[in-house]
Amino acid sequence: MADSKIELDAETDDDEPKKKKQKVLQKYLPGYQMKYPVIRWSSVSYNHAYCTVCRYAFCVGHGGIGDVE
């Protein structure tokens, strides 16, 4: 009898859906422009930067300053 209760509890734990964490993207910070003068804020979105040398807007949402480098 005790074994069937343990199995029943184990089954109910597996049926619950697991919640995923919502990803939060980095935003462009004015400090990027201080360290890299050729980088500007991009009008594409808050998590994009614009390189004035390459004339290219790129995402800084995943790595922040690492994406700039």
C-alpha positions in Angstrom: 0.0 0.0 0.0 2.8 2.4 0.9 4.6 1.7 -2.5 1.5 2.6 -4.5 1.2 6.0 -2.7 4.9 6.8 -3.5 4.3 5.9 -7.2 1.2 8.1 -7.3 3.0 11.1 -5.9 5.9 10.6 -8.4 3.4 10.6 -11.3 1.8 13.9 -10.3 5.2 15.7 -10.1 5.9 14.7 -13.7 2.6 16.0 -15.0 3.3 19.6 -13.9 4.6 21.8 -16.7 8.0 23.4 -16.1 8.0 27.2 -16.4 10.8 28.7 -18.4 12.6 31.9 -17.3 11.8 34.9 -19.4 15.0 36.2 -21.1 15.9 39.8 -20.5 18.0 41.4 -23.2 20.7 44.0 -22.4 20.0 47.6 -23.5 22.4 50.0 -25.1 24.2 52.1 -22.5 25.8 55.5 -23.0 29.0 54.1 -21.5 29.5 52.2 -24.7 30.0 55.4 -26.6 32.5 56.7 -24.0 34.7 53.6 -24.4 34.2 53.3 -28.2 33.6 56.8 -29.8 32.4 55.3 -33.1 29.5 53.5 -31.5 26.1 55.3 -31.2 22.6 54.4 -30.1 20.6 52.8 -32.9 17.0 53.7 -33.8 16.3 50.0 -34.6 15.6 49.3 -30.9 16.9 49.9 -27.4 19.1 46.8 -27.6 20.9 47.8 -30.8 24.0 49.9 -31.3 25.1 51.6 -34.5 28.7 51.7 -35.8 29.5 54.9 -37.7 32.6 53.4 -39.4 30.8 50.3 -40.7 27.4 52.0 -41.0 25.9 48.9 -39.4 23.3 48.5 -36.6 23.9 45.4 -34.5 22.3 43.8 -31.5 23.9 44.2 -28.0 21.0 42.4 -26.3 22.8 39.2 -25.5 26.4 40.3 -24.6 26.2 44.0 -24.0 29.7 45.5 -24.2 31.0 42.1 -25.3 28.9 42.4 -28.5 30.5 45.8 -29.2 34.0 44.4 -28.7 
